[in-house]
Amino acid sequence: MRALSNPLVLIGPAILLVFAASFASVWIWDRRHRHLLFFCAACLLFCLGTLSQILGMPDGHGPNAVTSAVLYTLSVLLLNDGLLRRSGQGLSWASYGVILLLITGGIAYFYYVDRQLIVRIYILNFGYGLICLATIWRLRRLRIGRVAEQILFWSLLAFSLHFFLRTVLTVGTVAPPVRDFGSSPFWLALQFSLAILGVALALALFALTISDTVEDLRHERSADSLTGLLNRRGFDERAQKLLDDARTWPTSLILVDIDHFKSINDTFGHPAGDAVLKSFGNLLQGAMRQVDVCGRLGGEEFAFLLPNCDAAGAHVFAHRLREAVRQARFDGLPHSRQITASFGVASARHGESLSELIARADKVLYRAKREGRDRVEVHLEGHVPQNPLSSTITADNHED
């Protein structure tokens, strides 16, 4: 074990321990985000790898080189695995084994068999750079995500590229002398770059963690606990943003009401009614596009806001959805019990508020229920286009 000539070298490991504790604390508070444990473990292992080199543990250049390579490699793998798991992906155990074997096996070979320091330097640095670049490619959608996701994407890209640039610029084709390795340009640049870019990446990860937590809280506030759709508050907020965005026009609204829902509760009980609502919500989620907004406004009434969709397109969508409801079988009910729904469709007017749009769609929804249910009514401006479907389109001359 080496005696410390400069205690300041322990600042880096201490910072890593702080980040590890921070990620662990957030995970303890909200255990749904298991990827935070990967970030925590990555910080801890990188800290151990740094201490291994600083303190010379284990003794001997060969054992120390292999040990630190194992710790660093596992740290990089855990970091990238955590990032991938956050996005629903991940690294397999086989990937861990193959990469760990290639990197640490290469380090051991080029120390004990064919001693070449320069090859060991390139194996470590280019290996870690390639691992991070592979993750960046798989997570390339982050560059157009939330601000915190964009910051992380570019921070990880800079962190990845520095392994290549720093190695080529400070080493080139000639390895630094072993006796002067600790004061070589490569080693000094390594310590400086890892301190700056490593801390920047850790801060980006922590910022993303905070952003994810805030997004989860916002989602919980806006989500309906039974169906998983937006609640009235969440629907109003997101729908109004779409209405205010000129790029989403034309925009249409569909109100959906389950027919005779009270009789389901009265006949089969409220647990069965809740099961129907939950299944109905799943059906709506499966039908919506990524750009659509869907919510439960209350009771058995639901709403769809369809950006870049005129009334005719919304009418076709509502008709297909009506047929899907008729053909579906719902949890909590006998297989023979059929559920139907009524639909009211309205296309947004420029300058119209969301509440006004909902009121117009609600009028035609009421008409659909009054005229027999299990039908689609469409509220249009001034003319009635050809309609091949077996439901009603109502013309509107601004007189309801």
NORSUL-V370953 format. One record per pair of residues at least 12 apart in sequence whose C-alpha atoms are under 10 Angstrom apart, sorted by sequence separation. I is the first residue (numbers start at 0). J is the second residue. D is the distance in Angstrom with one decimal. If there is no record, write none. Layout:
i: <I:I>
j: <J:J>
d: <D:D>
This chain:
i: <22:23:24:51:52:55:77:106:107:140:141:218:220:221:222:260:263:291:292:293:325:326:327:344:345:347:363:364:381:382:383:22:23:26:51:77:105:106:109:139:170:220:221:280:291:292:324:325:326:344:345:346:347:363:364:375:377:378:379:380:381:382:21:22:23:52:76:105:106:138:169:170:171:219:221:238:280:290:291:292:303:324:325:343:345:346:362:363:364:375:376:377:378:379:380:381:382:22:23:24:48:51:52:80:106:169:170:218:221:260:280:290:291:324:325:344:345:362:363:374:375:376:377:378:379:380:381:19:22:23:48:51:103:106:168:169:170:217:221:260:287:290:291:323:324:343:344:345:360:362:374:375:376:377:378:379:380:381:19:21:22:23:50:51:102:105:106:135:168:169:287:288:290:321:322:323:343:344:345:360:361:373:374:375:376:377:378:379:380:381:19:21:22:48:49:76:77:105:134:135:167:169:257:283:287:288:321:322:342:343:344:345:359:360:377:379:19:20:47:48:51:76:103:165:166:169:257:276:283:321:342:343:344:345:359:18:19:20:22:47:48:102:103:135:136:165:166:168:169:279:283:320:321:343:344:359:18:19:48:49:101:102:134:135:280:321:342:343:378:17:19:20:45:48:49:73:76:102:134:166:257:276:279:320:341:342:343:16:18:19:20:44:45:47:48:72:73:76:132:165:166:276:318:341:342:343:367:15:18:19:45:46:47:48:102:131:132:135:165:275:276:317:318:341:342:343:367:17:18:19:44:45:46:48:73:101:102:131:132:134:273:317:341:342:343:366:15:16:17:44:45:48:72:73:132:133:273:317:341:342:15:16:19:43:44:45:47:72:128:131:132:162:165:272:317:340:341:366:14:15:16:44:45:46:71:72:98:128:131:132:161:255:314:340:341:363:15:16:41:42:44:45:70:98:128:130:131:287:314:363:12:15:16:41:44:45:69:72:128:129:162:286:313:314:341:342:363:12:15:16:41:43:44:68:69:72:127:128:129:131:161:162:313:314:341:342:343:344:345:346:347:12:14:15:41:42:71:98:127:128:161:313:314:340:341:342:343:344:345:346:347:348:12:13:40:41:42:44:69:70:127:128:129:286:287:311:313:339:340:341:342:343:344:345:346:11:12:40:41:68:69:125:128:129:158:286:310:311:339:340:341:342:343:344:345:346:11:12:39:41:42:68:69:124:125:127:128:158:161:310:311:338:339:340:341:342:343:344:345:12:38:41:42:67:68:124:125:126:127:128:309:310:363:9:12:37:38:40:41:65:66:68:69:124:125:126:158:159:261:283:286:309:310:362:11:12:39:40:41:65:68:124:125:158:260:261:282:308:309:11:37:38:39:41:64:65:68:123:124:125:157:158:254:256:260:9:37:38:41:65:66:124:252:253:254:255:259:283:300:302:304:359:8:9:36:37:38:40:65:66:121:124:125:155:158:252:254:255:257:258:282:283:299:300:301:302:303:304:305:306:8:36:37:38:39:64:65:121:124:125:154:155:157:158:254:256:257:258:282:300:302:304:34:35:37:38:64:65:124:154:157:247:256:257:304:9:34:37:38:90:155:156:255:256:257:8:9:34:36:37:61:62:65:89:121:154:155:255:256:279:282:34:35:61:64:120:121:154:155:254:255:256:34:35:37:153:154:226:254:255:282:33:34:61:62:151:152:154:155:225:226:253:254:255:279:325:342:343:344:345:32:34:35:61:62:88:117:121:150:151:154:155:225:226:228:241:253:254:278:279:324:343:344:3:34:35:60:61:88:120:121:150:151:153:154:226:227:241:252:253:254:278:279:0:1:2:3:33:34:68:72:75:76:79:83:86:151:152:225:226:229:241:252:253:278:279:322:0:1:2:32:33:34:71:75:79:82:83:86:150:151:152:225:226:228:251:252:253:277:278:321:322:0:1:2:32:34:61:75:78:79:82:117:150:151:224:225:226:227:228:238:251:252:275:276:277:278:321:0:1:72:76:79:80:83:117:118:120:149:150:151:226:227:237:238:250:251:252:275:276:321:0:1:34:64:68:72:75:76:79:83:86:117:119:148:151:225:226:228:237:238:250:251:274:275:302:318:320:0:71:75:78:79:82:117:118:147:148:150:151:228:237:238:249:250:251:252:274:275:318:0:1:116:117:147:150:223:226:227:235:237:248:249:250:251:252:253:272:273:274:275:317:318:0:72:116:117:147:148:149:226:234:247:248:249:250:251:252:271:272:273:274:302:317:318:0:115:116:147:148:233:234:235:247:248:249:250:251:271:272:279:317:116:146:147:148:233:234:246:247:248:249:250:251:253:271:272:315:317:116:146:147:233:234:235:245:246:247:248:249:251:252:253:270:271:314:145:147:148:231:232:233:234:242:244:245:251:252:255:269:314:147:148:229:230:231:232:233:241:242:250:251:253:254:268:275:314:146:147:228:229:230:231:232:241:242:253:267:313:314:120:124:145:228:229:230:231:238:239:241:255:267:145:228:229:230:231:238:241:255:266:267:311:227:228:229:230:234:237:238:257:310:226:227:228:234:238:263:310:311:82:226:234:263:310:319:225:231:234:309:310:318:223:230:231:315:318:222:223:229:311:314:315:318:221:222:223:228:229:263:311:315:223:228:311:314:263:311:79:314:314:260:314:259:260:258:259:260:257:258:259:311:257:258:310:256:257:258:256:257:255:256:257:255:256:254:255:256:254:255:253:254:255:253:254:252:253:254:252:253:251:252:253:251:252:250:251:252:250:251:249:250:251:248:249:250:248:249:250:248:249:248:252:253:254:245:252:253:254:242:251:252:254:255:256:242:243:254:255:242:243:252:253:254:242:243:252:253:254:256:242:243:251:252:254:255:256:259:242:243:254:258:242:253:256:257:241:256:239:240:258:259:239:258:238:239:257:258:256:257:236:256:235:235:255:254:82:253:253:253:252:78:85:49:42:38:38:38:35:35:35:34:32:11:32:14:18:25:32:8:11:12:15:19:22:26:11:15:18:22:25:29:10:11:14:18:21:25:11:15:18:22:11:14:18:25>
j: <34:35:36:63:64:67:89:118:119:152:153:230:232:233:234:272:275:303:304:305:337:338:339:356:357:359:375:376:393:394:395:35:36:39:64:90:118:119:122:152:183:233:234:293:304:305:337:338:339:357:358:359:360:376:377:388:390:391:392:393:394:395:35:36:37:66:90:119:120:152:183:184:185:233:235:252:294:304:305:306:317:338:339:357:359:360:376:377:378:389:390:391:392:393:394:395:396:37:38:39:63:66:67:95:121:184:185:233:236:275:295:305:306:339:340:359:360:377:378:389:390:391:392:393:394:395:396:35:38:39:64:67:119:122:184:185:186:233:237:276:303:306:307:339:340:359:360:361:376:378:390:391:392:393:394:395:396:397:36:38:39:40:67:68:119:122:123:152:185:186:304:305:307:338:339:340:360:361:362:377:378:390:391:392:393:394:395:396:397:398:37:39:40:66:67:94:95:123:152:153:185:187:275:301:305:306:339:340:360:361:362:363:377:378:395:397:38:39:66:67:70:95:122:184:185:188:276:295:302:340:361:362:363:364:378:38:39:40:42:67:68:122:123:155:156:185:186:188:189:299:303:340:341:363:364:379:39:40:69:70:122:123:155:156:301:342:363:364:399:39:41:42:67:70:71:95:98:124:156:188:279:298:301:342:363:364:365:39:41:42:43:67:68:70:71:95:96:99:155:188:189:299:341:364:365:366:390:39:42:43:69:70:71:72:126:155:156:159:189:299:300:341:342:365:366:367:391:42:43:44:69:70:71:73:98:126:127:156:157:159:298:342:366:367:368:391:41:42:43:70:71:74:98:99:158:159:299:343:367:368:42:43:46:70:71:72:74:99:155:158:159:189:192:299:344:367:368:393:42:43:44:72:73:74:99:100:126:156:159:160:189:283:342:368:369:391:44:45:70:71:73:74:99:127:157:159:160:316:343:392:42:45:46:71:74:75:99:102:158:159:192:316:343:344:371:372:393:43:46:47:72:74:75:99:100:103:158:159:160:162:192:193:344:345:372:373:374:375:376:377:378:44:46:47:73:74:103:130:159:160:193:345:346:372:373:374:375:376:377:378:379:380:45:46:73:74:75:77:102:103:160:161:162:319:320:344:346:372:373:374:375:376:377:378:379:45:46:74:75:102:103:159:162:163:192:320:344:345:373:374:375:376:377:378:379:380:46:47:74:76:77:103:104:159:160:162:163:193:196:345:346:373:374:375:376:377:378:379:380:48:74:77:78:103:104:160:161:162:163:164:345:346:399:46:49:74:75:77:78:102:103:105:106:161:162:163:195:196:298:320:323:346:347:399:49:50:77:78:79:103:106:162:163:196:298:299:320:346:347:50:76:77:78:80:103:104:107:162:163:164:196:197:293:295:299:49:77:78:81:105:106:164:292:293:294:295:299:323:340:342:344:399:49:50:77:78:79:81:106:107:162:165:166:196:199:293:295:296:298:299:323:324:340:341:342:343:344:345:346:347:50:78:79:80:81:106:107:163:166:167:196:197:199:200:296:298:299:300:324:342:344:346:77:78:80:81:107:108:167:197:200:290:299:300:347:53:78:81:82:134:199:200:299:300:301:53:54:79:81:82:106:107:110:134:166:199:200:300:301:324:327:80:81:107:110:166:167:200:201:300:301:302:81:82:84:200:201:273:301:302:329:81:82:109:110:199:200:202:203:273:274:301:302:303:327:373:390:391:392:393:81:83:84:110:111:137:166:170:199:200:203:204:274:275:277:290:302:303:327:328:373:392:393:53:84:85:110:111:138:170:171:200:201:203:204:276:277:291:302:303:304:328:329:51:52:53:54:84:85:119:123:126:127:130:134:137:202:203:276:277:280:292:303:304:329:330:373:52:53:54:84:85:86:123:127:131:134:135:138:202:203:204:277:278:280:303:304:305:329:330:373:374:53:54:55:85:87:114:128:131:132:135:170:203:204:277:278:279:280:281:291:304:305:328:329:330:331:374:54:55:126:130:133:134:137:171:172:174:203:204:205:280:281:291:292:304:305:306:329:330:375:55:56:89:119:123:127:130:131:134:138:141:172:174:203:206:280:281:283:292:293:305:306:329:330:357:373:375:56:127:131:134:135:138:173:174:203:204:206:207:284:293:294:305:306:307:308:330:331:374:57:58:173:174:204:207:280:283:284:292:294:305:306:307:308:309:310:329:330:331:332:374:375:58:130:174:175:205:206:207:284:292:305:306:307:308:309:310:329:330:331:332:360:375:376:59:174:175:206:207:292:293:294:306:307:308:309:310:330:331:338:376:176:206:207:208:293:294:306:307:308:309:310:311:313:331:332:375:377:177:207:208:294:295:296:306:307:308:309:310:312:313:314:331:332:375:207:209:210:293:294:295:296:304:306:307:313:314:317:331:376:210:211:292:293:294:295:296:304:305:313:314:316:317:331:338:377:210:211:292:293:294:295:296:305:306:317:331:377:378:185:189:210:293:294:295:296:303:304:306:320:332:211:294:295:296:297:304:307:321:332:333:377:294:295:296:297:301:304:305:324:377:294:295:296:302:306:331:378:379:151:295:303:332:379:388:295:301:304:379:380:388:294:301:302:386:389:294:295:301:383:386:387:390:294:295:296:301:302:336:384:388:297:302:385:388:338:386:155:390:391:338:392:338:339:338:339:340:338:339:340:392:339:340:392:339:340:341:340:341:340:341:342:341:342:341:342:343:342:343:342:343:344:343:344:343:344:345:344:345:344:345:346:345:346:345:346:347:346:347:346:347:348:346:347:348:347:348:349:348:349:349:353:356:357:349:356:357:358:347:356:357:359:360:361:348:349:360:361:349:350:359:360:361:350:351:360:361:362:364:351:352:360:361:363:364:365:368:352:353:364:368:353:364:367:368:353:368:352:353:371:372:353:372:353:354:372:373:372:373:353:373:353:354:375:375:204:375:376:377:377:204:211:190:201:201:204:205:204:205:208:208:208:190:211:194:198:205:212:190:193:194:197:201:204:208:194:198:201:205:208:212:194:195:198:202:205:209:197:201:204:208:198:201:205:212>
d: <9.4:6.8:9.8:7.0:8.0:9.8:9.8:8.2:8.7:8.9:9.2:9.8:8.3:4.1:8.8:7.6:8.8:7.0:5.1:8.8:6.5:8.3:9.3:9.6:8.1:9.4:8.5:6.4:9.2:5.4:8.8:5.6:6.4:9.4:9.0:8.8:8.6:5.4:9.8:7.6:9.3:7.5:7.5:9.2:5.9:6.9:8.6:5.9:8.9:9.3:9.4:9.1:9.7:5.5:8.5:9.5:8.7:9.4:7.3:8.9:5.5:7.2:9.4:7.0:9.5:9.1:8.2:7.2:8.7:8.0:8.7:8.0:9.8:9.5:9.6:9.5:8.6:9.2:5.2:8.5:9.5:6.6:5.3:9.5:6.5:8.5:9.3:6.5:9.5:8.5:6.6:6.6:6.5:6.2:6.1:4.9:8.3:9.0:8.6:9.6:9.5:7.7:6.8:9.5:9.9:5.9:6.1:8.1:8.8:9.2:8.1:7.6:6.5:5.9:7.9:8.4:5.1:9.8:6.4:8.1:5.3:5.0:4.5:5.3:5.0:4.9:4.8:9.2:6.7:6.0:9.8:6.1:9.4:7.4:9.4:4.9:9.6:8.8:9.7:9.5:8.2:7.0:9.5:9.3:6.9:8.6:5.3:8.8:8.7:8.6:5.8:6.1:5.4:5.6:6.3:5.4:6.2:7.9:8.7:9.8:5.5:9.0:8.8:9.9:8.9:7.1:8.0:7.1:8.4:8.7:9.6:8.5:9.2:10.0:8.5:10.0:5.1:8.3:9.6:7.8:9.8:9.2:7.6:7.9:6.7:8.1:6.5:8.5:7.5:9.9:9.6:7.9:9.3:7.7:7.5:9.0:9.0:9.0:9.9:9.2:9.4:9.5:9.7:9.0:8.7:9.8:7.2:9.2:8.6:6.3:9.4:8.2:9.7:6.9:9.7:9.5:7.1:7.0:9.8:4.8:9.0:7.0:9.0:9.8:7.0:7.6:8.9:9.5:9.6:6.4:9.0:7.5:7.1:9.7:7.2:8.7:4.3:9.9:9.3:8.0:7.5:6.5:8.6:7.4:9.8:7.6:9.8:9.7:9.2:9.4:8.8:9.1:7.5:5.0:7.5:9.9:7.2:7.0:8.1:8.9:9.0:6.7:9.1:6.9:8.6:7.8:7.9:3.9:9.5:9.7:8.0:9.2:8.8:5.2:8.3:7.9:8.6:10.0:9.6:9.0:8.9:8.7:9.6:9.2:9.8:5.4:7.7:8.7:10.0:5.4:9.1:9.4:10.0:6.9:5.7:9.2:9.9:8.8:8.4:7.1:8.5:7.1:9.8:6.6:8.8:8.2:9.1:9.1:6.9:6.2:10.0:8.8:8.4:9.3:7.1:7.3:7.0:8.9:7.5:9.6:9.7:9.2:8.4:8.6:9.4:7.1:8.4:8.9:8.9:9.7:9.2:6.4:8.8:9.8:9.3:9.1:9.2:7.7:9.9:9.8:10.0:6.8:9.4:6.8:9.4:9.8:9.2:6.8:9.6:5.5:5.5:8.7:8.2:7.3:9.4:9.7:9.8:8.5:6.1:8.4:5.4:6.4:9.5:9.3:6.7:8.6:9.6:6.5:10.0:8.1:6.1:8.8:8.3:9.4:7.9:9.6:6.2:9.8:9.2:6.8:9.8:8.9:8.3:9.1:9.9:9.9:8.6:9.2:5.5:8.1:9.5:10.0:9.1:8.9:9.9:9.6:9.3:9.5:9.1:9.8:7.1:5.5:9.8:9.9:9.9:8.2:8.8:9.6:9.0:9.2:8.8:7.7:7.0:8.6:5.3:8.1:7.0:7.6:7.9:7.4:9.2:9.0:10.0:6.7:9.0:8.5:8.0:8.6:6.0:9.8:9.5:7.8:9.0:8.8:9.2:8.0:9.8:4.6:8.9:9.9:7.8:9.5:7.0:9.0:5.4:7.7:8.7:7.4:8.8:8.6:10.0:10.0:8.8:9.6:7.3:6.9:9.8:8.9:7.4:6.4:9.1:8.3:10.0:6.9:4.8:6.3:6.0:6.1:5.9:7.2:9.7:9.2:8.0:7.8:9.0:4.2:9.2:9.2:8.3:9.7:9.8:7.7:9.0:9.4:9.9:9.4:8.3:7.9:5.0:5.2:4.6:5.0:4.5:4.8:6.9:10.0:4.8:7.1:6.6:7.5:6.1:9.1:5.4:9.1:8.8:7.5:7.1:9.7:5.5:7.3:6.1:6.2:5.9:5.9:6.7:8.5:7.8:7.8:9.6:7.8:9.1:5.9:9.6:9.3:9.3:7.2:6.7:8.4:8.6:6.4:9.0:9.2:8.8:9.0:8.3:8.3:7.6:8.6:9.3:9.2:8.7:5.4:8.2:9.2:9.5:9.9:9.7:8.8:9.3:10.0:8.9:5.2:9.4:9.5:6.8:8.8:9.7:7.0:5.4:9.4:8.5:9.9:9.7:8.9:6.3:9.5:9.6:9.7:9.9:8.1:9.2:6.3:8.8:8.2:8.3:7.1:9.0:8.2:9.1:6.1:7.5:5.1:6.0:6.0:9.1:9.1:8.9:8.5:8.6:9.5:9.1:6.8:8.6:9.7:8.9:8.3:9.4:8.9:6.7:9.7:7.6:7.3:9.9:10.0:7.0:8.9:5.3:5.5:8.9:9.4:9.9:9.7:9.6:9.4:9.8:9.3:9.6:9.6:9.7:9.4:9.9:8.5:9.4:7.9:9.1:6.2:8.7:9.7:6.3:9.8:9.1:8.9:8.3:8.8:8.9:9.8:9.7:9.7:9.4:8.6:8.3:9.3:9.7:9.7:9.6:9.5:9.4:9.8:9.4:9.9:9.3:9.7:8.6:8.8:9.5:7.3:6.1:8.6:7.0:10.0:7.7:9.4:9.8:7.3:9.2:9.0:5.7:9.8:7.9:9.9:9.8:9.6:9.1:9.4:7.2:6.1:7.9:9.9:9.9:9.2:9.0:9.5:5.8:6.8:9.8:8.4:8.9:5.0:8.3:9.8:9.1:9.7:8.2:4.5:8.6:7.7:10.0:9.9:7.8:8.5:8.9:8.6:9.0:9.5:7.2:6.9:6.4:5.7:6.4:8.0:8.6:7.9:6.9:7.4:8.4:7.8:8.9:5.6:9.7:7.1:5.0:8.8:4.6:9.0:9.1:9.3:9.2:8.8:5.8:6.0:9.9:8.2:7.0:9.8:9.6:9.2:9.5:9.5:8.7:7.4:9.1:8.3:4.5:8.0:9.1:8.5:9.9:9.9:8.9:9.9:9.8:8.4:9.6:6.3:9.9:8.9:9.8:9.2:9.8:7.0:7.0:9.5:8.7:9.5:9.4:9.6:5.6:6.4:9.4:9.7:9.5:9.8:9.8:7.9:6.0:8.6:8.8:7.3:9.4:8.7:9.8:9.1:9.1:9.5:9.3:6.5:7.9:9.4:7.1:4.9:8.8:8.8:7.7:9.2:9.4:9.1:7.3:8.2:5.9:9.8:8.2:9.9:8.7:7.7:7.1:9.6:8.8:8.9:7.5:4.5:10.0:8.9:5.6:6.4:6.1:9.5:9.1:9.8:7.5:7.1:9.2:8.2:9.5:8.9:6.8:6.7:7.9:9.4:7.8:9.8:5.1:9.9:6.0:7.6:6.6:8.2:4.6:8.0:9.0:6.7:7.2:9.7:9.0:5.0:9.0:7.5:10.0:9.9:9.6:9.0:9.7:9.4:7.8:6.4:6.5:9.5:9.7:7.8:7.1:8.5:9.0:5.9:6.2:9.2:8.9:8.6:9.5:7.4:5.5:5.5:8.9:7.6:9.1:8.4:7.9:8.9:9.5:8.3:9.4:9.0:9.5:5.0:8.0:9.8:6.6:7.2:5.2:8.8:5.7:9.2:7.9:5.1:8.1:9.7:9.2:7.5:7.4:7.8:8.7:6.3:7.3:9.6:7.5:9.8:8.4:8.4:8.6:7.0:8.8:7.1:8.8:5.6:6.6:7.5:5.9:8.9:9.8:9.9:5.7:9.0:8.0:9.9:9.0:8.3:6.8:8.6:7.2:8.9:8.8:7.2:7.5:9.5:9.7:8.7:4.5:8.0:9.3:5.6:6.6:7.9:7.3:8.7:9.3:4.8:8.5:8.5:9.8:9.7:8.8:9.6:9.9:9.4:6.5:5.4:6.0:9.4:9.5:9.8:9.2:5.7:7.8:9.2:6.5:6.3:9.8:6.3:8.0:9.4:8.9:9.4:9.4:6.9:8.7:6.2:4.9:5.3:5.9:8.4:9.2:9.1:8.4:8.6:9.7:6.8:9.7:9.5:8.5:8.3:6.3:6.4:9.6:6.8:8.8:4.9:5.1:5.4:6.0:6.0:7.3:7.4:9.6:9.3:9.0:9.7:5.1:9.8:9.5:5.4:8.6:5.0:7.3:5.3:8.0:9.3:7.3:4.5:8.7:9.4:9.6:8.2:8.8:8.8:7.7:7.9:9.2:10.0:7.9:8.3:8.1:8.4:8.7:7.6:8.5:7.6:6.6:7.4:9.2:8.9:8.7:9.9:9.1:9.5:7.9:9.2:9.6:9.8:6.4:9.9:8.8:9.8:8.1:6.6:9.5:8.2:9.0:6.6:9.6:9.6:8.6:10.0:9.0:9.3:9.2:9.2:9.3:9.0:6.7:8.9:8.9:9.1:6.4:5.6:6.2:8.5:9.1:8.2:7.2:7.9:8.8:9.8:9.6:10.0:8.7:6.4:4.2:5.3:4.7:9.1:9.7:7.1:9.7:7.4:9.8:5.1:6.2:6.2:7.1:6.6:10.0:9.2:9.9:9.5:8.5:8.8:6.3:8.4:7.7:9.9:9.4:9.2:9.3:7.3:9.0:9.0:9.7:8.3:9.3:9.7:8.0:9.1:9.9:7.8:9.0:8.5:7.1:10.0:9.6:9.2:8.9:10.0:9.6:7.6:8.0:9.4:9.3:9.4:8.5:8.3:7.0:9.6:10.0:9.2:9.6:7.8:9.5:9.0:9.3:9.2:9.6:9.8:8.2:8.0:9.4:10.0:9.5:9.0:9.6:8.5:9.8:9.0:9.4:8.8:8.5:8.6:9.5:7.2:8.4:9.5:7.5:5.6:8.7:9.3:6.2:5.0:9.6:8.8:4.4:6.6:5.5:6.5:6.6:5.4:9.1:5.8:6.6:8.2:4.7:8.8:5.6:6.7:6.6:5.1:9.0:5.6:6.5:8.1:4.5:8.7:5.7:6.7:7.2:5.4:8.8:5.7:6.2:8.9:4.2:7.3:6.0:5.6:7.4:5.7:9.3:9.7:7.2:8.6:8.4:8.8:9.9:9.6:9.4:9.2:9.4:9.9:7.8:9.5:7.4:8.6:10.0:8.0:8.8:7.4:10.0:9.6:9.9:9.5:9.4:6.3:9.2:8.8:8.8:9.5:6.8:6.7:9.1:9.7:7.0:9.0:9.9:7.9:8.7:9.2:9.5:10.0:9.1:7.5:9.4:9.8:8.1:9.8:6.8:7.8:7.5:8.9:9.9:9.8:10.0:8.7:7.8:9.8:9.8:9.1:6.1:6.7:7.4:9.4:9.2:7.2:9.3:8.8:9.7:9.4:7.5:8.7:9.3:9.8:8.9:9.5:9.7:8.9:9.9:9.8:9.8:9.9:8.7:8.9:8.3:9.5:9.4:9.5:8.1:9.9:9.1:9.1:9.2:9.5:9.2:9.7:9.3:9.3:9.0:9.8:9.2:9.6:9.2:9.7:6.6:8.2:7.2:7.5:8.2:8.4:9.4:10.0:8.1:8.4:8.2:8.8:9.4:8.4:9.6:8.2:8.8:9.7:8.0:8.9>
